[in-house]
Each structure stands twice: as structure tokens, then as C-alpha cells.
Amino acid sequence: MSDVMDVTIMGRTISLRTDGDPEYVNQIVSYLNDKIEEIKKSHPDATELNLAILASLNIADDYMGALVRQRATFSQIEAHCDDLITMIDSHL
């Protein structure tokens, strides 16, 4: 069942319908607000729309970077597993 919770982003209160844990949702909102504040420091004259767009791009970049690192890690693990299988097979 979805719950409605109010969150504040860029000083605006927004009602969200979510199945998520409120603490987790608040962590996401905090992360977003932190990203916006970080961008605001280097772009003090940016409009709210531009801040939101820049924050979205920044978060998307973080996400894509994490995916690349995850795929690289999985590839390394797979290579190690293949090496171990080869080593075990050679001793059977």
C-alpha cells in the first residue's frame, strides 16, 4: 500500500506517494538537496530549473560511473572464477 509523505526539495514541499521506507526516501531527498547546494556554490546565479537539471546530470553521472565500476568488478570476479575452475580442473 502506498503512503503519502511530504518532502522538501529546494525549499519547496512536495507530496510523494511511495511504497519506500520513509527513512530511505528522506536519504534520497537529502542526497538530492546536497547535490543542488553543491552546484549552487559554483553556479550562484543559476535558476532553479538549471540547478535541478545540473543536479540530475550530476546524479546520472554518479549512477553511470557506479554501473561501470560494478561491471568491471563483476568481470574481474568472473575472470578469477574461470582461473580457479581451470586450476581445479587441471588437478583432477
Sequence and secondary structure as in RCSB ss.txt:
>XXXX:A:sequence
MSDVMDVTIMGRTISLRTDGDPEYVNQIVSYLNDKIEEIKKSHPDATELNLAILASLNIADDYMGALVRQRATFS
QIEAHCDDLITMIDSHL
>XXXX:A:secstr
  EEEEEEETTEEEEEEESS HHHHHHHHHHHHHHHHHHHHH TT  HHHHHHHHHHHHHHHHHHHHHHHHHHHH
HHHHHHHHHHHHHHHT 
